[in-house]
Amino acid sequence: MDPELVEHPDRLRWNGKYGDAPELSPVHPLVERALALPMPDADVLDLASGPSGSALRAAEAGRRVTAVDISEIALDRLGAEARRRGVESLITLVQADLGSWRPDRPGYALILCTGFWDRAVFSHAAGAVLPGGLLAWEAFTEAARRARPHMPADWCLAPGEPATLLPDGYTVLDETDDPSTAKRRLLARR
């Protein structure tokens, strides 16, 4: 483990959350939709993956996946399930703080991030999608702060985001708000 992560408050918070959580998160509907669409023959990047059922689904579809999360508990669970399902050779686990981590190379067919928002991370992710590839993102909107006033505004999408932050060359395939969860989903093709 990177020594800078040992006392990182996000690592401690997410390890606490995942310590009490079910084994895996479910496959996200954005992944199912993206995997049904044509895209380049290249890897998938799952940012803030947690113990990702989505990463496993992409690997079971034959895609190489890099799953990045700050929580080693989440990554350990994901790795154990990948071994159980026989797809461990397709999944690379990376423990990192997304605030400073960057893809080691551009060229992903699909970049997925659900439940996490940071404008700089989004910008770097959008730049790492291959032409013809997909960017799938879900995050809380400002409406989430009504139910969770303690939630920092920086963790929430502003009106029009993330679509308005896409660089030139992207086409929005779908952008949907879910008022019941105060989240917005985006699926875009580069």
C-alpha positions as CSV (number, residue, x, y, z in Angstrom):
1,M,0.0,0.0,0.0
2,D,1.1,3.5,-0.8
3,P,2.2,5.0,2.5
4,E,0.2,8.2,1.7
5,L,-3.0,6.1,1.8
6,V,-2.5,4.6,5.2
7,E,-4.3,7.4,7.1
8,H,-6.2,8.8,4.1
9,P,-9.7,9.8,5.4
10,D,-11.4,8.4,2.3
11,R,-9.6,5.1,2.6
12,L,-10.7,4.8,6.3
13,R,-14.2,5.9,5.5
14,W,-14.7,3.5,2.6
15,N,-13.0,0.6,4.4
16,G,-15.5,1.2,7.2
17,K,-18.4,1.2,4.8
18,Y,-17.3,-1.9,2.9
19,G,-16.5,-3.7,6.1
20,D,-20.2,-3.9,6.8
21,A,-21.5,-4.1,3.3
22,P,-22.7,-7.1,1.3
23,E,-19.9,-8.8,-0.7
24,L,-20.5,-7.2,-4.1
25,S,-22.3,-4.2,-5.6
26,P,-24.8,-5.1,-8.3
27,V,-24.0,-4.8,-12.0
28,H,-24.9,-1.2,-12.8
29,P,-27.5,-0.7,-15.6
30,L,-25.0,1.7,-17.4
31,V,-22.6,-1.3,-17.8
32,E,-25.3,-3.5,-19.2
33,R,-26.3,-0.8,-21.7
34,A,-22.7,0.0,-22.7
35,L,-21.7,-3.7,-23.2
36,A,-24.7,-4.1,-25.6
37,L,-23.3,-1.2,-27.8
38,P,-20.5,-1.4,-30.3
39,M,-17.2,-0.2,-29.0
40,P,-13.5,-0.7,-29.7
41,D,-11.8,-3.9,-28.8
42,A,-10.0,-2.4,-25.8
43,D,-10.0,-2.4,-22.0
44,V,-12.6,-1.1,-19.5
45,L,-11.7,1.2,-16.6
46,D,-13.9,1.2,-13.5
47,L,-13.2,4.2,-11.4
48,A,-14.2,4.2,-7.7
49,S,-15.1,0.6,-8.4
50,G,-15.8,-0.7,-4.9
51,P,-16.5,-4.4,-4.9
52,S,-17.8,-4.0,-8.4
53,G,-20.3,-6.4,-10.0
54,S,-19.9,-4.2,-13.0
55,A,-16.2,-5.0,-13.4
56,L,-17.0,-8.7,-13.1
57,R,-19.7,-8.4,-15.7
58,A,-17.3,-6.7,-18.1
59,A,-14.7,-9.4,-17.5
60,E,-17.2,-12.1,-18.0
61,A,-18.0,-10.4,-21.4
62,G,-14.3,-10.9,-22.3
63,R,-13.1,-7.4,-21.6
64,R,-9.9,-6.7,-19.6
65,V,-10.8,-4.4,-16.7
66,T,-8.8,-2.1,-14.5
67,A,-10.7,-1.5,-11.2
68,V,-9.5,1.5,-9.2
69,D,-10.6,2.2,-5.6
70,I,-9.0,3.6,-2.5
71,S,-10.4,0.8,-0.3
72,E,-8.4,-2.4,-0.1
73,I,-11.3,-4.1,1.5
74,A,-13.4,-3.4,-1.7
75,L,-10.6,-4.5,-4.0
76,D,-9.9,-7.7,-2.0
77,R,-13.6,-8.7,-2.3
78,L,-13.6,-8.0,-6.0
79,G,-10.4,-10.0,-6.4
80,A,-11.7,-12.9,-4.5
81,E,-14.9,-13.0,-6.5
82,A,-13.0,-12.7,-9.8
83,R,-10.9,-15.7,-8.7
84,R,-14.1,-17.6,-7.8
85,R,-15.6,-16.9,-11.2
86,G,-12.4,-17.6,-13.1
87,V,-11.9,-14.1,-14.5
88,E,-9.0,-13.0,-12.3
89,S,-6.7,-12.8,-15.3
90,L,-8.9,-10.2,-16.8
91,I,-9.1,-7.9,-13.8
92,T,-6.3,-5.6,-12.6
93,L,-6.9,-4.1,-9.2
94,V,-5.4,-0.7,-8.4
95,Q,-5.6,0.9,-4.9
96,A,-5.3,4.6,-5.4
97,D,-6.7,8.0,-4.5
98,L,-8.6,9.2,-7.7
99,G,-7.6,12.8,-6.8
100,S,-4.0,12.0,-7.8
101,W,-4.3,8.8,-9.9
102,R,-4.3,9.0,-13.7
103,P,-4.7,6.2,-16.2
104,D,-1.2,5.0,-17.2
105,R,-2.2,5.1,-20.8
106,P,-5.1,6.5,-22.9
107,G,-7.1,4.1,-24.8
108,Y,-10.1,2.6,-23.0
109,A,-13.2,1.3,-24.8
110,L,-15.4,2.1,-21.8
111,I,-14.8,4.1,-18.7
112,L,-17.3,3.7,-15.9
113,C,-17.8,5.6,-12.7
114,T,-20.8,5.4,-10.5
115,G,-21.4,7.1,-7.2
116,F,-18.4,9.4,-7.3
117,W,-18.0,12.9,-8.7
118,D,-14.9,15.1,-9.2
119,R,-14.7,17.4,-12.1
120,A,-10.9,16.9,-12.6
121,V,-11.3,13.1,-12.5
122,F,-14.1,13.3,-15.0
123,S,-11.9,15.5,-17.3
124,H,-9.1,13.0,-17.2
125,A,-11.4,10.1,-17.8
126,A,-13.1,11.7,-20.8
127,G,-9.6,12.2,-22.3
128,A,-8.7,8.5,-21.9
129,V,-11.6,7.1,-23.9
130,L,-10.8,5.8,-27.4
131,P,-12.5,7.2,-30.4
132,G,-15.7,5.2,-30.7
133,G,-15.5,4.3,-27.0
134,L,-18.0,5.0,-24.2
135,L,-18.0,7.1,-21.1
136,A,-20.6,6.0,-18.5
137,W,-21.0,8.1,-15.4
138,E,-23.5,8.4,-12.5
139,A,-23.3,10.9,-9.6
140,F,-25.5,12.7,-7.2
141,T,-27.1,16.0,-8.3
142,E,-27.5,19.1,-6.1
143,A,-30.9,17.8,-5.1
144,A,-29.2,15.1,-3.0
145,R,-28.1,17.8,-0.6
146,R,-31.8,18.4,0.5
147,A,-31.9,14.9,2.0
148,R,-28.2,15.0,3.0
149,P,-27.3,18.5,3.9
150,H,-23.9,17.4,5.2
151,M,-22.9,16.3,1.7
152,P,-20.3,18.6,0.2
153,A,-21.5,20.5,-2.8
154,D,-18.3,19.5,-4.7
155,W,-19.5,15.9,-4.6
156,C,-22.7,16.8,-6.6
157,L,-23.3,17.5,-10.2
158,A,-24.3,21.1,-11.0
159,P,-27.1,21.7,-13.5
160,G,-26.1,20.4,-16.9
161,E,-23.2,18.4,-15.7
162,P,-21.5,16.2,-16.6
163,A,-22.7,16.5,-20.3
164,T,-21.6,20.2,-20.5
165,L,-18.1,19.2,-19.4
166,L,-17.5,16.7,-22.2
167,P,-14.8,17.7,-24.6
168,D,-15.5,18.2,-28.3
169,G,-16.0,15.0,-30.2
170,Y,-18.4,13.4,-27.7
171,T,-22.1,12.6,-28.5
172,V,-24.5,12.1,-25.5
173,L,-26.4,8.9,-26.0
174,D,-28.4,9.3,-22.9
175,E,-28.6,11.6,-19.9
176,T,-31.2,10.7,-17.3
177,D,-32.1,12.1,-13.9
178,D,-33.6,9.9,-11.3
179,P,-35.5,12.0,-8.8
180,S,-35.9,9.1,-6.4
181,T,-32.2,8.8,-5.9
182,A,-31.2,12.4,-6.8
183,K,-28.6,11.0,-9.3
184,R,-27.9,11.7,-12.9
185,R,-26.7,9.1,-15.4
186,L,-24.7,9.9,-18.5
187,L,-23.7,7.6,-21.4
188,A,-21.7,9.3,-24.1
189,R,-19.7,8.1,-27.1
190,R,-16.4,9.7,-28.2
